């Protein structure tokens, strides 16, 4: 009787493990990543990059974002091992390498680079191997969104300050005009 009970418990455990494994998010399954992003309220588009590897593009809280896939089979472009979230900012060369280094030192996990035109690129690597939980994957999505917000705030700090000063001047002028008309 004890053997039957132990066998039943083991079978149940294996069934649950198989069920949990089916739900894991893997770079080897870009369609599964698209489905999870859709369930989370995003509108992802699965494409291929210039090398033939999967690439997912979507809007992440106002930032244009893509997910590049790495470690893919060179011939089939399948069985990818990792992915990278990527977002960029057109700065017209106004963001210096020194500013980028300073920003990089403040934000864990975030990789920042400048391209030839001086534009800032934000990257976030995720190793998925045999799979990570959907919850952990979405945690990475939210963390990357936060990294983009932080980088965008730093990259556009001068522009945002100038716009705020213009807005404040406009509000003050409107207030003065109302005071004069009373």
C-alpha positions as CSV (number, residue, x, y, z in Angstrom):
1,X,0.0,0.0,0.0
2,X,2.8,2.4,0.9
3,X,4.4,1.8,-2.6
4,X,1.2,2.7,-4.4
5,X,0.9,5.9,-2.3
6,X,4.5,6.9,-3.0
7,X,4.1,6.1,-6.7
8,X,1.0,8.2,-6.8
9,X,2.7,11.2,-5.1
10,X,5.7,10.9,-7.4
11,X,3.4,10.7,-10.5
12,X,1.5,13.8,-9.3
13,X,4.8,15.6,-8.7
14,X,6.1,14.8,-12.2
15,X,2.8,15.9,-13.7
16,X,3.0,19.2,-11.9
17,X,6.6,19.6,-12.9
18,X,5.8,19.0,-16.5
19,X,2.9,21.4,-16.3
20,X,5.1,24.1,-14.8
21,X,7.9,23.5,-17.3
22,X,5.4,24.1,-20.2
23,X,4.7,27.5,-18.8
24,X,8.3,28.7,-18.6
25,X,9.5,31.5,-20.8
26,X,12.4,30.7,-23.1
27,X,14.4,32.6,-25.7
28,X,13.9,29.4,-27.7
29,X,10.2,30.1,-27.9
30,X,9.7,33.7,-29.2
31,X,6.0,32.9,-29.8
32,X,5.6,32.2,-26.1
33,X,7.2,35.5,-25.3
34,X,4.8,37.3,-27.7
35,X,1.8,35.6,-26.1
36,X,3.0,36.6,-22.6
37,X,3.5,40.2,-23.7
38,X,0.0,40.2,-25.2
39,X,-1.5,38.8,-22.0
40,X,0.3,41.6,-20.1
41,X,-1.3,44.2,-22.3
42,X,1.4,45.0,-24.8
43,X,1.1,44.8,-28.6
44,X,4.3,42.9,-29.7
45,X,5.2,42.2,-33.3
46,X,7.4,39.2,-34.0
47,X,9.8,39.8,-36.9
48,X,13.3,38.6,-37.9
49,X,16.5,40.7,-37.7
50,X,19.1,41.1,-40.4
51,X,20.7,37.8,-39.4
52,X,17.4,35.8,-39.6
53,X,17.1,35.6,-35.8
54,X,13.8,36.4,-34.1
55,X,13.1,40.0,-33.1
56,X,10.2,41.4,-31.2
57,X,9.2,45.0,-31.3
58,X,6.7,46.7,-29.1
59,X,5.8,49.9,-27.3
60,X,6.9,49.8,-23.6
61,X,5.3,52.5,-21.6
62,X,5.8,55.1,-24.4
63,X,9.3,53.9,-25.4
64,X,9.9,52.0,-28.6
65,X,11.5,48.8,-27.6
66,X,12.8,45.6,-29.2
67,X,13.8,42.2,-28.0
68,X,16.8,40.7,-29.8
69,X,17.6,37.0,-29.5
70,X,21.1,35.6,-29.1
71,X,22.7,32.2,-29.1
72,X,20.4,31.0,-31.9
73,X,21.3,28.1,-34.2
74,X,23.3,29.7,-37.1
75,X,21.4,27.7,-39.7
76,X,17.9,27.4,-38.4
77,X,17.8,30.6,-36.3
78,X,15.9,28.6,-33.6
79,X,16.8,27.3,-30.1
80,X,18.0,30.7,-28.9
81,X,19.5,30.8,-25.5
82,X,19.2,34.5,-24.4
83,X,17.6,37.7,-25.3
84,X,18.2,41.4,-24.9
85,X,15.8,44.3,-24.4
86,X,16.9,47.3,-26.5
87,X,15.7,50.9,-26.5
88,X,17.4,54.0,-27.9
89,X,17.2,57.8,-27.7
90,X,18.0,60.2,-30.6
91,X,20.1,62.8,-28.8
92,X,21.6,64.6,-31.8
93,X,25.0,64.0,-30.2
94,X,24.0,66.1,-27.1
95,X,24.8,63.4,-24.6
96,X,28.4,62.9,-23.8
97,X,30.4,59.8,-23.0
98,X,31.1,61.2,-19.5
99,X,27.3,61.6,-18.9
100,X,26.7,58.1,-20.1
101,X,29.4,56.7,-17.8
102,X,27.9,58.6,-14.8
103,X,24.4,57.3,-15.7
104,X,25.7,53.7,-16.1
105,X,27.1,53.8,-12.6
106,X,23.8,54.7,-11.1
107,X,21.7,51.9,-12.5
108,X,22.4,48.2,-11.9
109,X,21.9,45.7,-14.8
110,X,21.5,48.5,-17.4
111,X,24.0,48.6,-20.2
112,X,24.3,52.0,-21.9
113,X,26.2,52.7,-25.2
114,X,26.6,55.6,-27.6
115,X,26.5,54.9,-31.3
116,X,28.5,56.7,-34.0
117,X,25.9,59.5,-34.1
118,X,26.1,60.0,-30.3
119,X,22.7,58.5,-29.7
120,X,22.1,56.6,-26.4
121,X,21.2,52.9,-26.5
122,X,19.9,51.1,-23.4
123,X,20.3,47.3,-23.2
124,X,19.2,44.7,-20.7
125,X,20.3,41.0,-21.1
126,X,18.3,38.1,-19.9
127,X,19.5,34.5,-19.9
128,X,16.6,32.2,-20.2
129,X,18.3,28.8,-20.7
130,X,15.8,26.1,-20.0
131,X,13.2,28.7,-19.0
132,X,12.3,31.3,-16.4
133,X,8.9,32.0,-14.9
134,X,6.5,34.3,-16.6
135,X,6.5,36.4,-13.4
136,X,10.3,36.8,-13.6
137,X,10.2,37.6,-17.3
138,X,7.6,40.4,-16.7
139,X,9.7,41.6,-13.8
140,X,12.5,42.1,-16.3
141,X,10.1,43.9,-18.6
142,X,9.1,46.3,-15.9
143,X,12.7,46.8,-14.7
144,X,13.8,47.6,-18.3
145,X,10.9,50.1,-18.6
146,X,12.2,51.8,-15.4
147,X,15.7,51.8,-16.9
148,X,14.4,53.5,-20.0
149,X,12.6,56.1,-17.9
150,X,15.8,56.8,-15.9
151,X,17.9,57.0,-19.0
152,X,15.3,59.2,-20.8
153,X,15.1,61.5,-17.8
154,X,18.9,62.0,-17.9
155,X,19.2,62.2,-21.7
156,X,16.5,64.8,-22.0
157,X,17.1,66.6,-18.7
158,X,18.2,69.9,-20.4
159,X,15.3,69.7,-22.9
160,X,12.8,69.0,-20.1
161,X,14.1,71.9,-18.0
162,X,13.8,74.3,-21.0
163,X,10.2,73.1,-21.6
164,X,9.4,73.5,-17.9
165,X,10.8,77.0,-17.9
166,X,8.8,77.9,-21.0
167,X,5.6,76.4,-19.5
168,X,6.2,78.3,-16.2
169,X,6.8,81.6,-18.1
170,X,3.5,81.0,-20.1
171,X,1.6,80.4,-16.9
172,X,3.1,83.5,-15.2
173,X,2.2,85.6,-18.3
174,X,-1.4,84.3,-18.3
175,X,-1.7,85.0,-14.6
176,X,-0.4,88.5,-15.1
177,X,-2.9,89.1,-18.0
178,X,-5.8,87.9,-15.8
179,X,-4.7,90.2,-12.9
180,X,-4.5,93.2,-15.3
181,X,-8.0,92.5,-16.7
182,X,-9.6,92.3,-13.2
